[in-house]
Amino acid sequence: MSTQLRTRPVFIVGAPRSGTTLLRSVLDAHPHIACPTWETGLFDRMVLQRGVRHTVTLATPDRGDVFQRVGRVWKRIGRAPRFTLAPLPVGGPHTIALEIRQAGRTTDRLTIRDVLVGDVWIAGGQSNMQGHGRRVFAAKPHPLVRAFYMDDQWRVARDPIHNLDACVDQVHLDLNGGVRIVPKTTHGVGPAVAFAQEMRRLTGVPQGVIACAHGGTSMRQWDPARRDEGGKSLYGASYRRLQTNGGHVAGVIWYQGESDANATDAPQYTERMKKIIAAFRRDAGDPRLPFALVQLARVTSFDDATGSHWNAVQFQQLQLQQRLPRVAVVPAVDLTLDDPIHIAGASMERLGRRLANAMHALRTGRGPLPILPGRHRVRTDSGTGQAILEIPFHNVAGRLVSGSRPTGFRVSGNSAVTVVDVRLVGVTAHVLLSAKPLHVTGAKIQYGRGADPYCNITDEADRALPVFGPILIG
């Protein structure tokens, strides 16, 4: 960052006055970082959210007029300590030059270079958002897709963007026993980079991701009531990073829930998730902020008892799309793994595209939202007399397909009833059962039952069926 300062002001984009204290506490905790890095919430190589006015708070006793160079002309844009940047065209790169003038004399200057204007996203949750896929499958970086890494620096986005070994916020050290996490050199791919690259393709504008995830964390640890703890809490750290970058984003992508798949926390998942969504919308100043979350994939190390809690979280996640406005739930149950619980690097690009398609549909209304099951009906097979469940699905792109024999449906609640076969007809799954309609009393249908099911049904746009159920047949 090129900076020429006399009184060393602190510029914070869109932050309340208390944000100055947050940045100063970070600087005090990390004296090895050069001071000019922390003198501004405007960063070289940053992405600013388009379509909003960016307000800057200047923490200095200086009360002069603030000028910004627009093209070749200096334009007065306000007076310190609080002013609004002159609008920048979508795209870039731009150079932001600011001066403070008193009595016709320039007292302070600040120049920020290589700034893009486009869409900015928060990427939050736990390890699958943080990224544990094999790096050999990492997406090739794109110069118009950038990330605000955990060292509070903007750079071109390349996995891993959650560089916890250089994190600024204390919470990430506290969660690791007070020491920095040592990254694996072979792993670190998450869905956020692929998501942002697909969003750039869909929108044609630059993209930025604010990395906020931390592996192994629960909804209790993400409690937004701890916001005012700043960098000492997960939500507080995310809020600080949001405010430092202008306080405005286009939306949130989220992958979390593995740590809540237990008897104590699973029943509270929905209410806790509602609080998280409401908090991000409040703190980003947008009550309709779109929120795309990943439905838990699968895990190979859980027993059947734990699998029921896993399914409970998955089903609650699915219902959020039906209960809350501007929320999309992206299925991932069909994706491959690199270890017992983490989605493979080879599948992260697919997940990133699915998240992008869901977010694009939320924001523009173009394209279908993630697939949802409709109300099934029971009919009798004319040849055998056996029951057939016809389960229609909404938001299907094209038709339902599978790479081989369609599978993933199971029956519970009646040991005499099993799934014999599944046929896909357009947007409907025809599930042939082993019993006649009169004999299916108490039976329930489920897709993706257990912690490690094999599910292979998608639509023609590679969007998977969600885990759902158990639902009483009939």
Residue pairs with C-beta under 8 A, 6 or more apart in sequence:
1 36
1 37
1 40
1 43
1 44
1 111
1 112
1 113
2 111
2 113
3 36
3 39
3 40
3 109
3 110
3 111
4 108
4 109
4 110
4 111
5 36
5 39
5 108
5 109
5 110
6 107
6 108
7 60
7 61
7 62
7 107
7 108
8 35
8 39
8 60
9 39
9 58
9 59
9 60
9 62
9 80
9 100
9 108
9 110
10 20
10 23
10 24
10 38
10 39
10 40
10 58
10 59
10 60
11 39
11 40
11 41
11 42
11 56
11 57
11 58
11 98
11 110
12 19
12 20
12 23
12 40
12 41
12 56
12 57
12 58
12 59
12 243
12 244
13 41
13 42
13 48
13 54
13 55
13 56
13 85
13 244
13 245
13 246
13 247
14 41
14 54
14 55
14 56
14 243
14 245
14 246
14 247
14 248
15 22
15 41
15 57
15 243
15 244
15 247
16 57
16 243
17 57
17 59
19 41
19 57
19 240
19 243
19 244
20 57
20 59
22 230
22 231
22 240
22 243
22 244
23 38
23 41
23 244
24 38
25 230
25 231
26 38
26 152
26 168
26 169
26 231
27 33
27 35
27 38
29 170
30 168
37 152
37 153
39 110
40 110
40 112
41 56
41 243
41 244
41 245
41 246
42 56
42 96
42 110
42 112
42 115
43 112
43 148
43 152
43 153
43 154
43 245
44 112
44 113
44 114
44 115
44 154
45 113
45 114
45 115
45 116
45 146
45 154
45 155
45 156
46 112
46 115
46 116
46 146
46 148
46 154
46 208
46 245
47 115
47 116
47 117
47 118
47 119
47 120
47 146
47 154
47 206
47 207
47 208
48 54
48 88
48 115
48 116
48 117
48 118
48 120
48 245
48 246
49 117
49 118
49 119
49 120
49 246
49 248
49 249
49 250
50 90
50 117
50 118
50 119
50 205
52 246
52 248
53 84
53 85
53 87
54 84
54 85
54 246
54 248
55 82
55 83
55 84
55 85
55 247
56 82
56 83
56 84
56 85
57 81
57 82
58 66
58 80
58 81
58 82
58 83
58 100
59 81
60 80
60 81
60 108
62 80
62 81
62 100
62 102
62 107
62 108
63 79
63 80
63 81
63 102
64 79
64 80
64 100
64 101
64 102
64 107
65 76
65 78
65 79
65 80
65 100
65 101
65 102
66 76
66 77
66 78
66 79
66 80
66 83
66 98
66 99
66 100
66 101
67 74
67 75
67 76
67 77
67 98
67 99
67 100
67 101
68 74
68 75
68 77
68 85
68 86
68 96
68 97
68 98
69 75
69 95
69 97
70 86
74 99
75 86
77 83
77 84
77 85
77 86
78 84
80 100
85 96
88 94
88 96
88 115
88 117
89 117
90 117
90 118
90 205
90 206
91 116
91 117
91 118
91 205
91 206
92 114
92 115
92 116
92 117
92 206
93 113
93 114
93 115
93 116
94 115
94 116
94 117
95 111
95 112
95 113
95 114
95 115
96 110
96 111
96 112
96 115
97 109
97 110
97 111
97 112
98 109
98 110
98 111
98 112
99 106
99 108
99 109
99 110
100 106
100 107
100 108
100 109
101 107
116 144
116 146
116 206
116 208
117 205
117 206
118 144
118 200
118 203
118 205
118 206
118 207
118 208
119 199
119 203
119 205
119 206
119 207
119 208
119 250
119 251
120 207
120 208
120 209
120 210
120 245
120 246
120 248
120 249
120 250
121 192
121 195
121 196
121 199
121 207
121 208
121 209
121 210
121 249
121 250
121 251
121 252
121 253
122 209
122 210
122 212
122 238
122 242
122 249
122 251
122 252
122 253
122 280
123 129
123 161
123 190
123 192
123 195
123 209
123 210
123 211
123 212
123 213
123 252
123 253
123 254
124 212
124 213
124 222
124 238
124 252
124 253
124 254
124 256
125 213
125 217
125 254
125 255
125 256
125 293
125 294
126 213
126 214
126 215
126 216
126 217
126 255
126 256
126 257
126 258
126 259
127 213
127 215
127 216
127 258
127 341
127 342
128 190
128 191
128 255
128 258
128 294
128 297
128 341
128 342
128 343
129 162
129 190
129 191
129 192
129 213
129 253
129 254
129 255
129 256
129 294
130 160
130 162
130 164
130 190
130 213
130 214
130 215
131 159
131 160
131 161
131 162
131 187
131 188
131 189
131 190
131 191
131 192
131 213
131 348
132 184
132 187
132 188
132 189
132 190
132 215
132 338
132 339
132 342
132 343
133 159
133 187
133 188
133 189
133 190
133 338
133 342
133 343
133 344
133 345
133 346
133 347
133 348
134 186
134 187
134 189
134 338
134 344
134 345
134 346
135 159
135 160
135 185
135 186
135 187
135 188
135 189
135 345
136 186
136 345
137 189
137 344
137 345
137 346
137 348
137 349
138 158
138 159
138 188
138 189
138 193
138 345
139 158
139 159
139 193
139 194
139 197
139 349
139 352
141 156
141 157
141 158
141 193
142 156
142 157
142 197
142 200
143 156
144 200
144 206
144 207
145 156
145 157
145 193
145 196
145 197
145 200
145 206
145 207
145 208
145 209
146 154
146 155
146 156
146 157
146 206
146 207
146 208
146 209
147 154
147 155
147 156
147 157
147 158
147 161
147 192
147 193
147 196
147 208
147 209
147 210
147 211
148 154
148 208
148 209
148 210
148 211
148 241
148 245
149 155
149 161
149 162
149 163
149 166
149 211
150 162
150 163
150 164
150 166
150 167
150 168
150 169
150 172
150 211
151 163
151 166
151 167
151 168
152 168
152 241
152 244
154 208
157 192
157 193
157 196
157 197
157 207
157 208
157 209
158 193
159 188
159 189
159 190
159 193
160 183
160 187
160 188
160 189
160 190
161 190
161 192
161 193
161 209
161 211
162 188
162 190
162 211
162 213
162 214
163 183
163 211
164 172
164 176
164 180
164 181
164 183
164 214
165 180
165 181
165 182
165 183
166 180
167 173
167 180
168 231
169 230
169 231
169 232
169 237
169 240
169 241
170 231
170 232
171 214
171 231
171 232
171 233
171 234
171 236
171 237
172 180
172 181
172 214
172 237
173 179
173 180
174 232
175 214
175 216
175 217
175 221
187 338
187 345
189 345
189 348
190 213
190 348
191 253
191 255
191 294
191 343
191 348
191 351
191 352
191 355
192 209
192 211
192 253
192 352
193 209
193 352
194 348
194 349
194 351
194 352
194 353
194 356
195 209
195 253
195 352
195 353
195 355
195 356
195 359
196 207
196 208
196 209
196 352
196 356
197 207
197 352
198 352
198 353
198 355
198 356
198 357
199 207
199 356
199 359
199 360
200 206
200 207
202 356
202 357
202 360
203 360
210 238
210 241
210 242
210 245
210 249
212 234
212 237
212 238
212 241
213 255
213 256
214 234
216 259
217 234
217 256
217 259
218 259
218 260
218 265
219 256
219 257
219 259
219 260
219 265
219 268
219 269
219 272
219 273
219 276
220 265
220 272
221 233
221 234
222 234
222 235
222 256
222 272
222 276
223 233
223 235
223 272
223 275
224 235
224 275
224 276
224 278
224 279
224 280
226 233
226 234
226 235
226 236
227 233
227 235
227 236
227 239
227 279
227 283
228 236
229 236
230 236
230 237
230 239
230 240
231 237
231 240
235 276
235 279
239 283
242 249
242 283
242 284
243 283
247 283
247 284
247 285
248 284
248 285
248 286
249 284
249 289
250 290
250 363
251 289
251 290
251 291
251 292
251 359
251 362
251 363
252 277
252 280
252 289
252 290
252 291
252 292
253 292
253 293
253 294
253 355
253 359
254 276
254 291
254 292
254 293
254 294
255 293
255 294
256 293
257 269
257 296
257 313
257 314
257 317
258 296
258 299
258 341
259 265
260 266
260 268
260 269
260 272
260 313
261 296
261 302
261 306
261 309
261 310
261 312
261 313
262 306
262 309
263 309
266 309
266 312
266 313
266 316
267 312
269 312
269 313
269 316
269 317
270 316
270 319
270 320
273 293
273 316
273 317
273 320
274 320
274 324
277 291
277 324
277 327
280 289
280 291
281 287
281 288
281 289
281 291
288 325
288 326
289 326
290 326
290 327
290 328
290 359
290 362
290 363
291 324
291 326
291 327
291 328
291 362
292 327
292 328
292 329
292 330
292 355
292 358
292 359
292 362
293 317
293 320
293 327
293 328
293 329
293 330
294 329
294 330
294 332
294 351
294 355
295 314
295 317
295 318
295 329
295 330
295 331
295 332
295 333
295 466
295 467
296 310
296 313
296 314
296 317
296 332
296 333
296 467
297 332
297 333
297 335
297 337
297 343
298 333
298 337
298 448
298 451
298 452
298 453
299 310
299 340
299 341
299 451
299 452
300 337
300 340
300 341
300 451
300 452
301 340
301 341
302 310
302 451
302 452
303 451
304 450
306 451
307 449
307 450
307 451
307 452
310 450
310 451
311 446
311 448
311 449
311 450
311 451
311 467
314 333
314 448
314 466
314 467
314 468
315 467
315 468
315 469
317 329
318 329
318 372
318 466
318 467
318 468
320 327
320 329
321 327
321 328
321 329
321 369
321 370
321 372
322 372
326 362
327 362
328 358
328 359
328 361
328 362
328 369
328 370
329 370
329 466
330 351
330 354
330 355
330 358
330 370
331 354
331 370
331 371
331 463
331 464
331 465
331 466
331 467
332 343
332 351
332 354
332 464
333 408
333 448
333 453
333 455
333 464
333 465
333 466
333 467
334 455
334 456
334 457
334 458
334 464
335 343
335 344
335 347
335 350
335 351
335 464
336 343
336 344
336 346
336 347
337 343
337 344
338 344
338 345
343 351
350 462
353 462
354 370
354 462
354 463
354 464
357 367
357 461
357 463
358 369
358 370
360 366
360 367
361 367
361 368
361 369
362 369
367 397
368 395
368 396
368 397
368 463
369 395
370 395
370 463
370 466
371 393
371 394
371 395
371 396
371 459
371 463
371 464
371 465
371 466
372 393
372 394
372 395
372 466
373 391
373 392
373 393
373 394
373 447
373 465
373 466
373 468
374 391
374 392
374 393
374 394
375 392
376 389
376 390
376 391
376 392
376 445
376 471
376 473
377 389
377 390
378 387
378 388
378 389
378 390
378 437
378 440
378 473
378 474
379 387
379 388
379 390
379 437
380 386
380 387
380 388
380 436
380 437
381 387
381 388
381 432
385 436
386 420
386 432
386 433
386 434
386 435
386 436
387 432
387 433
387 435
387 436
387 437
387 439
387 440
387 473
388 430
388 431
388 432
388 433
389 429
389 430
389 431
389 433
389 445
389 473
390 428
390 429
390 430
390 431
391 428
391 429
391 431
391 445
392 427
392 428
393 400
393 427
393 428
393 429
393 465
394 427
396 427
396 459
397 459
397 460
397 461
397 463
398 459
398 460
398 461
399 424
399 426
399 427
399 459
399 460
400 406
400 424
400 426
400 427
400 428
400 429
400 457
400 458
400 459
400 465
401 424
401 457
401 458
401 459
401 460
402 424
402 456
402 457
402 458
403 456
404 456
405 422
406 422
406 423
406 424
406 429
406 456
406 457
407 422
407 454
407 455
407 456
407 457
408 422
408 447
408 448
408 453
408 454
408 455
408 456
408 457
408 465
409 419
409 422
409 429
409 431
409 445
409 446
409 447
410 419
410 445
410 446
410 447
410 449
410 453
411 417
411 418
411 419
411 433
411 443
411 444
411 445
411 446
411 473
412 443
412 444
412 446
412 449
412 470
413 442
413 443
413 444
413 470
413 472
414 435
414 440
414 441
414 442
414 443
416 434
416 435
416 439
417 433
417 434
417 435
417 439
417 440
417 443
418 433
418 434
419 431
419 432
419 433
419 434
420 432
420 433
420 434
421 431
421 432
422 429
422 430
422 431
422 432
423 429
423 430
423 432
424 430
424 457
429 457
431 445
433 440
433 443
433 473
435 443
437 474
440 473
440 474
442 472
443 472
443 473
444 469
444 470
444 471
444 472
444 473
445 469
445 470
445 471
445 473
446 468
446 469
446 470
446 471
447 455
447 465
447 466
447 467
447 468
447 469
448 455
448 465
448 466
448 467
448 468
449 469
449 470
453 467
455 464
455 465
455 467
457 464
457 465
458 464
458 465
